[in-house]
């Protein structure tokens, strides 16, 4: 009788621990994959551009709507898609038109030196922006 009670208690604790671990994974996944809003991404981008490319205040005023439009278009294009589906769209070039529009606008705002640095580092730059909390 005592063995059955101990076994039942062990199974109960094991089950409760498993459920708790699963719920923690779900909460953790949500926290890690939470999407930032386009205006948040734009603000992070401008702060990073100020330090990395030394943009001026007038440039910042012109860049805000460009990046807001870019991040909004990306959010709309990826709405309802899983992370793997978004990555597939990126590798297939589905976001290329959105990025090309952004880059053509940046060409009129950045100096030649800033534009060169942007082209060399933009992919890595945007990974940092998306990862910033």
ABEGO torsion letter per residue (X at the ends): XAAAAAAAAAAAAAAAAAAAAAAAAAAAAAAAABBBBAAAAAAAAAAAAAAAAGBBAAAAAAAAAAAAAAAAAAAAAABGBBAAAAAAAAAAGAAAAAAAAAAAAAAAABBAAAAAAAAAAAAAAAAAAAABX
